[in-house]
Amino acid sequence: MAEPAKSGIDEFFSFLEKKFFQIILLIVIIFLAYLAWKAGFLFLLIGTILLGYVGWKIWVHYVQQDFISGIEFVLLEIIPPRDVLRSPKAMELFITNALYHWSFKGGKEEYWQGAVWFWFSLEIVSIDGQVHFYIRTPSRIKSLIETQLYAQYPQAQVKLADDYTLAVPEISASSAWNGWGCEFKLIKHEAFPIKTYVDFGLDKDPKEEYKVDPISSIIELFGSLGKGEQAWMQIIITPTGATGGHKGHDWIAEANEVMRKMLLPYTRLQQGKDGGWAEEIRAPKFYDNVITAMNAKTEKLGFESGIRVMYVAKKEAFNMNNRRNIRLIFRQYAKSDCNELLRVNASQGDRYSGIFTASQKTIMMLANRMLHEFRERAFFHLPLRHHIFSQKYWSWPFPGFLSIDSLIKAYVHHETFVLNVEEIATLWHFPGQIIKVPTLERIESKEAAPPPNLPT
């Protein structure tokens, strides 16, 4: 199926990106020649260092994009069994064993070959009210995902699927589709966790009739959509690294520093009997739950994560109430003394214009751009145009509709943050028996065994 048409501004950015290296090379030659003629050796040296730094950044981006272009991605549909008797802990083990792909990369791999860590997309999708679970993965990881999933859910089924996003060719004034999407970020530092399945008591494996599963509200909402409507949710994850760091971002060290600053007013030096000094922390009682939750988060593997949802529908079926409802699908994960997910980067009329509503053409362009970003599963290793024409660089000289980013329709800055494997398993797992959504596809037989021809 053909790729959707791009807006005029996106076509311009794509053209500029293709010509960027030629333009940069020409600018470098002209600038160095000018410095050599006008300024002498010192300024030539300074200019060479600065341009060399820029050139190095561009080179790393180029080799990474070249490496990424060689990765074949596949979409796997996961059909859960009719009766899911295991807690989300099983999904936590699956994500840990199948999706945490971190390894040390030497200079040649990283800076010459452009090797990057793999990233994955965990997705829940409703098409005409039919709910599906998907994983988008590099094809070389497919067999590992199958074996690890069957290890935790022997009665599940894994099969290759076509990319459902291709069924929506474009969102524009002339197309048959309308759409709206947004991303999410944490309202506090990532050191503070959201509410997980442990907080809902699902780690205790209660009787089915007593279970309170937070994912049930998402499944029920997605299952309630009508013909011509679709709702998509994706959680894009990549490992943070063996020591907690991802590209210079050591989230565990940062989390400990956040906790230290939080407790600093309650910390004092206390002299011991041996004459030595040690820190004594007397935190108030209301901090107990927060401290426990923060420590629990850093005990488990972390993934750099990005979350995006989208509602698309035929124009005659587009329901503003469903669009509004989808904005609230993560409200149940709010932990008031810790963290919660906040909607950002919505494809709506106040993106560029503040209190002034943007034109319908701009809103359609934003929705179509969101469609492309959803299809590309774009959060990591973005195209160069996302870096050059980013709102964080162009939101001046005035805010809102008077800023340059509103004129050039700059790209939003995607928000990524660390979620540990427990939080991710809470957001993406198979609901249990108590969820009786008829449009959630499941395997009928609970006695089925894993396929005998699993890869070895």
Long-range contacts (C-beta under 8 A, 24 or more apart in sequence): 1-166, 1-167, 1-169, 2-169, 3-166, 4-168, 4-169, 4-170, 4-171, 4-368, 4-371, 4-372, 4-375, 5-169, 5-170, 5-172, 5-368, 6-368, 6-372, 7-172, 7-365, 7-368, 7-369, 9-365, 9-408, 9-409, 10-365, 10-369, 10-372, 13-385, 13-389, 14-385, 16-385, 17-383, 17-384, 17-385, 20-58, 20-384, 20-388, 21-58, 21-62, 24-54, 24-55, 24-58, 28-55, 58-384, 59-111, 60-111, 60-114, 61-384, 61-387, 62-114, 63-111, 63-112, 63-113, 63-114, 64-114, 64-116, 64-381, 65-114, 65-381, 65-383, 65-384, 66-114, 67-113, 67-114, 67-115, 67-116, 68-114, 68-116, 68-381, 71-118, 71-138, 72-138, 72-139, 72-140, 73-136, 73-137, 73-138, 73-139, 74-136, 74-137, 74-138, 74-139, 74-142, 74-160, 75-134, 75-135, 75-136, 75-160, 75-161, 75-162, 75-163, 75-164, 76-134, 76-135, 76-136, 76-137, 76-142, 76-145, 76-158, 76-159, 76-160, 76-161, 77-132, 77-133, 77-134, 77-158, 77-159, 77-160, 77-161, 78-133, 78-134, 78-135, 78-149, 78-156, 78-157, 78-158, 78-430, 79-133, 79-156, 79-157, 79-158, 79-159, 79-441, 79-442, 79-443, 80-133, 80-153, 80-156, 80-430, 80-431, 80-440, 80-442, 80-443, 81-153, 81-155, 81-156, 81-430, 81-442, 81-443, 81-446, 81-448, 82-155, 82-442, 82-443, 82-444, 82-445, 82-446, 83-432, 83-433, 83-446, 84-153, 84-430, 84-431, 84-432, 84-433, 85-432, 85-433, 86-152, 86-153, 87-197, 87-202, 87-203, 87-205, 88-197, 88-202, 88-203, 88-425, 88-426, 88-429, 89-197, 89-202, 89-203, 89-425, 90-152, 90-153, 90-429, 91-152, 91-425, 91-428, 91-429, 91-430, 92-421, 92-422, 92-424, 92-425, 93-152, 94-148, 94-149, 94-151, 94-152, 94-153, 95-421, 95-424, 95-425, 96-301, 96-421, 97-148, 97-151, 98-141, 98-144, 98-145, 98-148, 98-149, 99-137, 99-141, 99-145, 99-237, 99-239, 99-303, 100-239, 100-301, 100-303, 100-421, 101-141, 101-239, 102-239, 102-240, 102-241, 102-242, 104-242, 116-380, 116-381, 117-238, 117-239, 118-238, 119-236, 119-237, 119-238, 119-377, 119-379, 119-380, 119-381, 120-236, 120-237, 120-238, 121-234, 121-235, 121-236, 121-237, 121-377, 122-234, 122-235, 122-237, 122-424, 122-427, 122-428, 123-232, 123-233, 123-234, 123-235, 124-218, 124-219, 124-222, 124-232, 124-233, 124-428, 125-164, 125-222, 125-230, 125-231, 125-232, 125-233, 126-222, 126-223, 126-225, 126-229, 126-230, 126-231, 126-232, 126-439, 127-164, 127-230, 128-225, 128-226, 128-227, 128-228, 128-229, 128-230, 129-222, 129-223, 129-224, 129-225, 129-226, 129-227, 129-229, 129-439, 130-439, 130-441, 131-219, 131-222, 131-223, 131-437, 131-439, 131-440, 131-441, 132-161, 132-164, 132-441, 133-428, 133-430, 134-161, 134-164, 136-377, 143-454, 143-455, 146-454, 146-455, 147-454, 147-455, 150-450, 150-451, 150-454, 153-430, 154-448, 154-449, 154-450, 155-443, 155-445, 155-446, 155-447, 155-448, 155-449, 156-430, 156-443, 157-443, 163-375, 164-230, 164-232, 165-232, 165-371, 165-374, 165-375, 166-375, 168-230, 168-312, 168-371, 170-368, 170-371, 171-312, 171-364, 171-367, 171-368, 171-371, 172-364, 172-368, 173-360, 173-361, 173-364, 176-314, 176-315, 177-312, 177-313, 177-314, 177-315, 178-312, 178-313, 178-314, 178-315, 178-318, 178-367, 179-310, 179-311, 179-312, 179-313, 179-347, 179-367, 179-368, 179-370, 179-371, 180-310, 180-311, 180-323, 180-346, 180-347, 180-348, 180-367, 180-370, 181-308, 181-309, 181-310, 181-311, 181-346, 181-347, 181-367, 181-370, 181-371, 181-374, 182-308, 182-309, 182-310, 182-327, 182-343, 182-344, 182-345, 182-346, 182-347, 183-306, 183-307, 183-308, 183-343, 183-344, 183-345, 183-412, 183-414, 183-415, 184-307, 184-308, 184-309, 184-330, 184-341, 184-342, 184-343, 184-344, 184-415, 185-341, 185-342, 185-344, 185-415, 185-417, 186-339, 186-340, 186-341, 186-342, 186-417, 187-339, 187-340, 187-341, 187-342, 188-338, 188-339, 189-254, 189-255, 189-258, 190-251, 190-254, 190-255, 190-339, 190-417, 190-418, 190-419, 191-251, 191-254, 191-255, 191-258, 191-259, 191-294, 191-297, 191-298, 192-258, 192-290, 192-293, 192-294, 192-297, 192-335, 192-338, 192-339, 193-293, 193-294, 193-296, 193-297, 193-335, 193-338, 193-339, 193-420, 193-422, 193-423, 194-333, 194-334, 194-335, 194-338, 194-339, 194-340, 194-341, 194-419, 194-423, 194-426, 195-332, 195-333, 195-334, 195-335, 195-338, 195-426, 196-333, 196-422, 196-423, 196-425, 196-426, 197-422, 197-425, 197-426, 197-429, 198-296, 198-422, 199-335, 208-432, 208-433, 208-434, 209-434, 211-432, 211-434, 213-431, 213-432, 213-434, 213-435, 214-332, 214-333, 214-426, 215-426, 215-427, 215-428, 215-429, 215-431, 216-431, 216-434, 216-435, 217-329, 217-332, 218-329, 219-431, 219-435, 219-437, 219-440, 220-435, 220-437, 221-325, 221-326, 221-329, 223-437, 223-438, 223-439, 223-440, 225-322, 226-317, 226-319, 227-317, 228-313, 228-314, 228-316, 228-317, 229-311, 229-312, 229-313, 229-314, 229-317, 229-318, 229-319, 229-322, 230-311, 230-312, 230-313, 231-309, 231-310, 231-311, 231-322, 231-326, 232-309, 232-310, 232-311, 232-312, 232-374, 233-307, 233-308, 233-309, 233-329, 234-307, 234-308, 234-309, 234-374, 234-377, 235-305, 235-306, 235-307, 235-424, 235-427, 235-428, 236-305, 236-306, 236-307, 236-308, 236-377, 236-379, 236-380, 237-303, 237-304, 237-305, 237-419, 237-424, 238-303, 238-304, 238-380, 239-301, 239-302, 239-303, 239-304, 240-301, 240-302, 240-303, 240-304, 240-418, 244-298, 244-302, 246-304, 246-418, 249-304, 251-302, 251-418, 252-298, 252-302, 255-294, 255-297, 255-298, 256-298, 258-294, 259-291, 259-294, 262-287, 262-290, 263-287, 263-291, 286-337, 289-337, 290-337, 290-338, 293-335, 293-338, 294-338, 296-422, 297-420, 297-422, 297-423, 298-420, 300-420, 300-421, 300-422, 301-420, 301-421, 302-418, 302-419, 302-420, 302-421, 303-418, 303-419, 303-420, 303-421, 303-424, 304-380, 304-416, 304-417, 304-418, 305-416, 305-417, 305-418, 305-419, 305-424, 306-379, 306-380, 306-414, 306-415, 306-416, 306-417, 307-341, 307-427, 308-370, 308-373, 308-374, 308-379, 310-370, 310-371, 310-374, 312-371, 330-427, 333-426, 333-427, 344-412, 344-415, 345-412, 345-414, 345-415, 351-412, 352-400, 352-401, 352-403, 352-405, 352-406, 352-409, 353-400, 353-401, 353-406, 354-399, 354-400, 354-401, 355-400, 356-400, 356-401, 362-409, 365-409, 369-411, 378-414, 379-414, 379-416, 380-416, 382-414, 385-411, 386-411, 386-414
